[in-house]
Amino acid sequence: MARVPDVPFAELTAEQKRVYQEIAAPRNGHVRGPFAIWMRNPDVADRANQFANALRLHGKLEKRLFELMVLVVARHWSAQYEWFAHVPSALKEGILPEVVEAIRNRRLPKFAREDEQLIYEIVTELTETRTLSQGSYDRALAALGLDLLIELITAAGFYSMIAMVLNTFEAPVPDGSCPLP
């Protein structure tokens, strides 16, 4: 049961409606998850949407690697909605179903691609230890370059914040399921 009920569209202020429509447009007309929660503060919702779009839509990190990063973060936090929302995109972008399933079940995935293994290892180390060792930093820097590494770590932090919001306010998965064990 969600701790924060959605505000019906008819009850939104003019500013909330504007923000709602901007958030819903690229999301098949839906405002769910953290954005449904943030709609109570349209300034936060608007800025979070802009930040999300800067990373997700306009970032330079390959979408396949971006979606893998989100899954690692979602699994770390056991963020049900975040997992639900990003598995289809990860699969569409080319993350293998067996990799998704391994992450879901907290097993070490077997990667066919080195770049995916690197992203998994970097984000896992960051979420588990709250930092990167010098060796991991050097590997990531050599593989990604400074700009993409900054983008990756920023996105992992943003999606960690999202997971915290989702978990705190018990944002529901639309079908009522709990996809993460």
Beta strands, then each sheet from edge to edge (+ up, - down):
end
